[in-house]
Amino acid sequence: MSEVATVATGWGLTFVVIVTYSLWVVSRGRSIGRELGIGEAQPSGLEQESDLSPDT
């Protein structure tokens, strides 16, 4: 295996490990948030304003 192939393989594996770990962290954070009731869907300010009747 050439030096270029070795370096490319190392970078590729590093990228895969970092992406996999990032996805795991996000998944774990969401599951913990659900357990604690954090981040539940709530209407945004824009949706709340659209529910109001117009002033005219």
N, C-alpha and C positions, 0 to 999 in steps of 0.2 A: 504494500500500500504506500502510495507516495505521500510526501509531507502535506501536500495540498489537500488530498483526500482525508488525511487524518485530522487536519484542522477543520475542514468542512464537516466531518462527522462529529467532531467535538462541539462545534457551534450548533449543529442540528439537534444533537441530544440535549444540549443546554437549553435551547429554545423549547423543546418538547417538555422538559422538566419544569421550566418556569411557567409555561402556559397551563400545564396540568395542575401545578400547585395553585396558581391563581384561580382557576375554576373551582378547585376544592375549597379555597378560602371563601370565595363568594357564596358557594353552596352552603358551607357551614355557617356563615354569617346569616344567611336567609333563614336557615332552619332554627338557629338560636333566636333570631328576631321573632319568628312565628311562635316559639315557645313562650317568649316574654311578652308577646303582644305588641311588639315594636314594628312600625312600618306597615301597619294595616292600611288598606286602601281608604283614603278619605278624599272627599271632593276638593279639588283645587280651587283657588280663588277665582279663576276664570269661570269655572262651572257654577260657583255660588253666585257670581254676578249675573250670569245668564238666567238664573232662576228668578231674579227680582223683576218685578213689573216695571216697564218704562215710566219715566216721570211725565211723559206727555199725555 
